[in-house]
Amino acid sequence: MSKDDIYAGSQGPSPFEFNERVAAVFDDMIGRSVPGYRELIGRLAQLCRYYYQPDSCIYDLGCSTGNLGLALCREMAGDTFRMVAVDSSRPMLDRYRERLPEGSCRESIELVCGDIREQPLQNASVVVITLTLQFLPLADRDALLARVYRALRPGGVLLLTEKIQQTDPALELLQQDFYYRFKKERGYSELEISQKREALENVLIPETVGAHQRRLEEAGFRCYDLWFKWFSFASLLARKETP
């Protein structure tokens, strides 16, 4: 695994993008930037298996380099399933393809390079959106989740993980402080943290948990749960109820 040192040297401001350089160090970057990431991916894979319905599809929207897909292959242990993994970054998908082992796992996962807002969705029992909605314009988020709801079979679920913000300024400062502590403890310097923050400004736009819950309700979900939270990161499970 290559070490993430993209922001180690002083550099001019430029928006963050999922290019070849990021794809090469992504696993190190996300492991050192998202608290509980490995645990999260493992539990998401287990939830995918739990809710997967035969002859349906799992969608991983914003699949990056394939950590969830690989975890699901291990979780399914040779059982038949179908996943469509979508990402707009060709370098990230190239890395994903390199990591897929030969055999049933490679045959079970279809990689699609495209915009998740335009991806056809149908006959889904599980839709996973991990740290991806936050990169979409606010105006496009409602429509995507409404499409997800319509595509889900009754009993199917949306598994949504996002970076979040607080409405209370003091809690937001506390959340930010502990997040920067986390990154420093994993070897990131003040310069790296500062430059990464500047690169993500106006690219990653977080919302509150309440905003996500309202969006789920507006999409049609009536049953949902906040099942994981670490200061500025949260995961929700929303189930489409049986009529």
Secondary structure, DSSP 4 states (H G I P E B T S, - for coil): -----TTSS----------HHHHHHHHHHHHHHSTTHHHHHHHHHHHHHHH--TT-EEEEET-TTSHHHHHHHHHHTT----EEEEES-HHHHHHHHHHPPTTHHHHHEEEEES-TTT----SEEEEEEES-GGGS-HHHHHHHHHHHHHHEEEEEEEEEEEEB--SSHHHHHHHHHHHHHHHHHTT--HHHHHHHHHHHTTTS--B-HHHHHHHHHHHT--EEEEEEEETTEEEEEEEPPP-
